[in-house]
Each structure stands twice: as C-alpha cells, then as structure tokens.
Amino acid sequence: MHSKFVEDKVLFLLQEALSEDVKNVGSNDDLINLGLDSIKSVSLIVALESTFDITFEDGELLFENFSSINKIVEIVTGKLVPAT
C-alpha cells in the first residue's frame, strides 16, 4: 500500500482521536504535545487496526511507536508489507 495513502489515513485517524486539526503538525513532532495521552492512544490504535485490518502485538504497543506521524506510518506500513 502506498505510504502517502497510509499517511493520509493516519492523519485522518489522528485528527479524530485528538479532536484537533493536525494539518500543521510536522511528521516528527511529538504527539504528546498535541494531547495524545494513553486513552487517546488506545482509541487511535483501535482505529488503525480496524482501518488497515491489522493487529498490533503486545510488544508493539509502546508509546514510542506511536509518538509521531512518521513512527505511526512506519509501523502501519510494516504491517501491510506481505511476508515473503
């Protein structure tokens, strides 16, 4: 799946989770500064799993994996790449 498509979906889901406009957020900005707390993180993770039909393993559910747009796109894209 094209990373631009993934990034656009991640931005949409992040905006929903934060109830904030994220179009001016940098790809590496720390999302905790935008109000991404543990409750909103869970909401975002559930939305990512549902939207992309993926499952995060317990060991992946670390805040640092979801602390920036780039990190979220990276982990989601990694889940979408077919295993060889």
Contact map, one row per residue, 1 for C-alpha under 8 A:
111011000000000000000000000000000000000000000000000000000000000000000000000010011000
111111000000000000000000000000000000000000000000000000000000000000000000000000000000
111111100000000000000000000000000000000000000000000000000000000000000000100010000000
011111110000000000000000000000000000000000000000000000000000000000000000000000000000
111111111000000000000000000000000000000000000000000000000000000000000000000000000000
111111111100000000000000000000000000000000000000000000000000000000000000100110000000
001111111110000000000000000000000000000000000000000000000000000000001000100000000000
000111111111000000000000000000000000000000000000000000000000000000000000000000000000
000011111111100000000000000000000000000000000000000000000000000000000000000000000000
000001111111110000000000000000000000000000000001000000000000000000001001100000000000
000000111111111000000110000000000000000000000000000000000000000000001000000000000000
000000011111111100000000000000000000000000000000000000000000000000000000000000000000
000000001111111110000000000000000000000000010011000000000000000000000000000000000000
000000000111111111000100000000000000000000010000000000000000000000000000000000000000
000000000011111111111100000000000000000000000000000000000000000000000000000000000000
000000000001111111110000000000000000000000000000000000000000000000000000000000000000
000000000000111111100000000000000000000110110000000000000000000000000000000000000000
000000000000011111110000000000000111000100000000000000000000000000000000000000000000
000000000000001111111000000000000000000000000000000000000000000000000000000000000000
000000000000001101111100000000000000000000000000000000000000000000000000000000000000
000000000000001000111111000000000000000000000000000000000000000000000000000000000000
000000000010011000011111100000000000000000000000000000000000000000000000000000000000
000000000010000000001111100000000000000000000000000000000000000000000000000000000000
000000000000000000001111110000000000000000000000000000000000000000000000000000000000
000000000000000000000111111010000000000000000000000000000000000000000000000000000000
000000000000000000000001111110000000000000000000000000000000000000001000000000000000
000000000000000000000000111110000000000000000000000000000000000000011100000000000000
000000000000000000000000011111000000000000000000000000000000000000011110000000000000
000000000000000000000000111111100000000000000000000000000000000000011000000000000000
000000000000000000000000000111111100000000000000000000000000000000110000000000000000
000000000000000000000000000011111111000000000000000000000000000000111000000000000000
000000000000000000000000000001111111100000000000000000000000000000100000000000000000
000000000000000000000000000001111111000000000000000000000000000000000000000000000000
000000000000000001000000000001111111000000000000000000000000000000000000000000000000
000000000000000001000000000000111111100000000000000000000000000000000000000000000000
000000000000000001000000000000111111111110000000000000000000000000000000000000000000
000000000000000000000000000000010011111110000000000000000000000000000000000000000000
000000000000000000000000000000000001111111000000000000000000000000000000000000000000
000000000000000000000000000000000001111111100000000000000000000000000000000000000000
000000000000000011000000000000000001111111110000000000000000000000000000000000000000
000000000000000010000000000000000001111111111000000000000000001001000000000000000000
000000000000000000000000000000000000011111111100000000000000000000000000000000000000
000000000000000010000000000000000000001111111110000000000000000000000000000000000000
000000000000110010000000000000000000000111111111000000000000000000000000000000000000
000000000000000000000000000000000000000011111111100000000000000000000000000000000000
000000000000000000000000000000000000000001111111110000000000000000000000000000000000
000000000000100000000000000000000000000000111111111000000000000000000000000000000000
000000000100100000000000000000000000000000011111111111000000000000000000000100000000
000000000000000000000000000000000000000000001111111111110000000000000000000000000000
000000000000000000000000000000000000000000000111111111000000000000000000000000000000
000000000000000000000000000000000000000000000011111111000000000000000000000000000000
000000000000000000000000000000000000000000000001111111000000000000000000000100010000
000000000000000000000000000000000000000000000001111111100000000000000000000000000000
000000000000000000000000000000000000000000000001111111110000000000000000000000110000
000000000000000000000000000000000000000000000000100011111000000000000000000000000000
000000000000000000000000000000000000000000000000100001111101100000000000000000000000
000000000000000000000000000000000000000000000000000000111111100000000000000000000000
000000000000000000000000000000000000000000000000000000011111100000000000000000000000
000000000000000000000000000000000000000000000000000000001111110000000000000000000000
000000000000000000000000000000000000000000000000000000011111110010000000000000000000
000000000000000000000000000000000000000000000000000000011111111010000000000000000000
000000000000000000000000000000000000000000000000000000000011111111000000000000000000
000000000000000000000000000000000000000010000000000000000000111111100000000000000000
000000000000000000000000000000000000000000000000000000000000011111100010000000000000
000000000000000000000000000000000000000000000000000000000001111111110011001000000000
000000000000000000000000000000000000000010000000000000000000011111111011000000000000
000000000000000000000000000001110000000000000000000000000000001111111011000000000000
000000000000000000000000001111100000000000000000000000000000000011111111000000000000
000000100110000000000000011110100000000000000000000000000000000001111111100000000000
000000000000000000000000001100000000000000000000000000000000000000011111110000000000
000000000000000000000000000100000000000000000000000000000000000111111111111000000000
000000000100000000000000000000000000000000000000000000000000000011111111111100000000
001001100100000000000000000000000000000000000000000000000000000000001111111110000000
000000000000000000000000000000000000000000000000000000000000000000000111111111000000
000000000000000000000000000000000000000000000000000000000000000010000011111111100000
000001000000000000000000000000000000000000000001000100000000000000000001111111110000
101001000000000000000000000000000000000000000000000000000000000000000000111111111000
000000000000000000000000000000000000000000000000000000000000000000000000011111111000
000000000000000000000000000000000000000000000000000001000000000000000000001111111100
100000000000000000000000000000000000000000000000000101000000000000000000000111111100
100000000000000000000000000000000000000000000000000000000000000000000000000011111110
000000000000000000000000000000000000000000000000000000000000000000000000000000111111
000000000000000000000000000000000000000000000000000000000000000000000000000000001111
000000000000000000000000000000000000000000000000000000000000000000000000000000000111
